[in-house]
Amino acid sequence: MTAGRETLVDGRALDGNVVAGPLSEVYDGDVTVVLARCLGCGDLAALAQAVVYLGAGFVVHCRSCDAVMITVVVRAGLPPVVTVSGMSGLD
């Protein structure tokens, strides 16, 4: 891990467990234990091991290459909008 990435993780990022709540509104079961394959580097890991940055929603990045795997936008009174574009093969 580079020094710059350590600073971001320590200061502003969380692990993949933070998206468990919003994703449970869309998917059944505990999605944080699901294995996801990054389309950027091919890493296969539990979603809980991803790096999540907060902003207008949740942006889930690969733990290995930092590619964006999932975005989650939470809207008051409506289901979250989930885009799964950077991962494949939920194993």
N, C-alpha and C positions, 0 to 999 in steps of 0.2 A: 504494500500500500504506500502511495506517495505521501510526502509530508503534507501537501495541500489537501489531499483527500482526507487524511486523518483529522485535520482541522475542521473540515466541513462535517464529518461524521460526529466529532466530539461536540461541535457547536450547534448544529441545526438539523441533523438527520436522526432518524429513529430506525428500529428494525421493522421487519415486515409484519410483526404482530399488531402494529398500530392500525392496519387496514382490516383487521378481523371484523370489527363492527360494521363498517360500511359494506364490506363484501358479503356479510351474512344476510344483508337485505336483498341481495341479488342471487347468491348461490347457497345451496344447502350444505350443511356441515361446516367443519372447521377448515377453511381454505388455507390457513397458515401451515398446515402439515402436508399440503399437496406439493408434489415435486413439479417444478416448472423448468423448462429448458430455454435459456436465453438464445435468441436468434442472432445476437451479435457475436458471441464467443462459444456457444454450445454448452456452457456450464449448466449442470443439472443440480438443483438444490431446492430445499423446502422454501416456500414463499416467506416463511418467518425469517430466513437468513438474508433476505433482500435488504437494500438500503432505501429508506423512504424519506423524501424531502417534502416538507409541507409548504403550501402556498395557497392558491385558490382552491386547492383540493390536496390529493395525495399523488405523488409521482414516485412510482416504484422502480428502482434501478437494480440492475444486476449487481450482485456482490463482487463479481470478478472484473467486469469490464466497464461498469457504470452505464451501460446502455439502458434506455428507458424500456421497461417491459409492460407496465400497466399504468394507466392514469385513472383516478377516481375523483369525480366532481360531486360533492355533496350539496344537495339543494333542499332548502327548508320545505318540509311537507311533501316532498316528492322522493321517489327512489333515486339512489345515486346513479350517475352516468359513468359506466365502466368501459374503458377502451383497452383491449388486450391486443396490442400490436407488435410487441417485441419479444414474445415468447411463444413457444409451441409445446405440444405434447404434455398436457397435464397428466403426469404419471401417478 
